């Protein structure tokens, strides 16, 4: 506070940096911790680092100078035009949800300009992520066992060749 005024940090999305990996991995929100553990028994920093290194496009959401999430897209294989989008965040994502949503759409559009399809899996327990993915135009399949422990996950995807009524 300065003279009775509350100064709010402006949310922004920037190209990801290695220091962001450590900050986000060290404060990963519980839903993301559960998801990365159930999918492949990844520790938080390990999961963020893997996404950071594998991605062709990767961004960090910041509130002021505080990294609150990292997201990007990695190729599914060396041959083909499918990308694997991902996002991992801290509790700051929940506190600044609307600001984050407004700023992530252009990044998803950038992913779609490079890949003909986007696909990945999301933990069935993460209803917030399900709403976000639908809002971004992804189709979610019914839950099915996936990952090292066979927990319920939903495959989600977007395809360039879908007609508007396919979604």
N, C-alpha and C positions, 0 to 999 in steps of 0.2 A: 504494500500500500504506500502511496505517495501522496501526502496531503489529503487523505481521505478518499482518494480515487483508487479503484481497483484496476490494475493494469493486466489485461489478459494477453497471453502469448498467442500469436497468430499461428494457426496450424498450417503446415506446408508439407509437401512431398518433394524429396530430393533424391538424386542418385545415391544408392547405398554405399556406405564406407565400412571398412573392416571394424572400426571402433563401434559402429552401430550393432554389429553381430554380438559383441561382448555385452553391451548394455541391455539389449533385448533378451538375449539368452539368459542373462543373470536375473532377469525379472519377469520371465515368461508367465503369463496368466495360467491359472489352473486348468482351464479347458484345453489349452494348447499343450500343456505338459502331459495331460492324460492322453491326448490324441497322438502325440509323437511317441510316447511310450508304448501305447497299444499297437501302433502301426509297425514299429520296427525296433522298439526298446532303445530309442534315442534319448540321450540326455539333452536338456534344453539348448545349451550352447552348441552342441554337436548338430542338432536339427537345424538351427538357424544358419550355422556355418555351411552345412551341406547345401541348403537352398541358395545361399549367397554364391557359393563356388560353382554350382551347376547351372545357374540361370544365365540366359542370354540378355535378359532385362531384369533389373532388380532395383527397387526403390525403398526408401525409409520414410515413414510418416513421423513428423516431428511436431511437438508442441513446444514452442520456443526452441530451446536446444536439447530437449528431452526426446530421445527416440522412443516411440510408443509402438511401432510395428515395422515389420519388413515384409515385403511381398514381391513376387516376381514370377517368372515363367522360365521353365527349363525344357529343352527338347525331350520328347518321349524316347526318341532314338536318333541315331545319326542320319538315318535314312527316313524320310517322311516329313510331313508338315504338321505334326501334332505337337502341341505344347502342354506342359504340366504346370498349371498355375498353383500358387501356394501363398499363404499368408500366416505369419506368426506374430503375436503381439503381447504386450503387457496389459495390465489392468487399465492403463491410460486409454486404450482403444474404447473401452466401455464408457469411460468418462467423457470422451470426445467423439462419440459415435457419429453424430450428424456431420460434424466437420470432416471426419475421415471419409464418410460415404461420399460426400460431395467431391472430394479430391481424388478418389480412387478410380472413378469411371474413366477419365482420360487415359489412365495407365492401362486399364483393361482394354480399352480401344486400341492402344499401341500393341498389346499382345495379339489382339485379333487381326491387326494389320500384317503381322509377321507369320502367324500360324493359321492354317485352315480349320483346325479344331483345337479345342482346349479340353482337357479331361484330368480328373484326379479323384481322390476319395476324401470324404469328410466324416468325422466321427458322428454316429447317430445321436449321441448325447448332446451335441452342440447345436441346439435349436437356433441360437443367434446366428451362427455361421450359415445355417440352412436359409434363413430369411435373407441374409446378405447376398448369398449366391443366387437366389431366385430374383432378387431385385436387380442383379447384374445381368440377368438373362440366361442363366444356366438352368439346365434341366437336371433334376435329381431323381435317381432311380430308387426303388424300394431298398430298404436296409438288407444287408447280407453279411455273413461272416467275412472278415478280411483282416489282414495283419498277422503278426506272429502269435497272438493270443486268440484269434478268431472272434474278436469283438465285433459288434455290429457297426458297419460303416455304410455310407451311401456313395455310390459312384455319381459324379456330376460331370456334365459336359456341355459344350457349346460347339456348334458346327456352322461354318460359313454357308454351307449349302442348304440350311434349313429355311423353309418358308416361314413367314411370320406366325402362321397358325400352328407350326410344329412345336412351338415353345410352351 
